[in-house]
Amino acid sequence: MNSTRFHSIVGRVRVAAAKSGKSEAKLLDQATGNLLRAVKQKMLNKQGSVDYDKLRKDGYSDRFLAKLEEA
């Protein structure tokens, strides 16, 4: 392949701009939120409501229950 043709072919390739990555903390927060929403939705579908007192008695922390309530 001659040099001119090679450069014209390579010259047409476009590269997407690099995306700014999310920090690990933001990524974990988003994943945690998604997981909590899924857990809450499963409870609602199965039982019709979320029994926070039962979850507390089962050993779930108040922090977990507060996050679940927000989800």
Beta strands, then each sheet from edge to edge (+ up, - down):
end
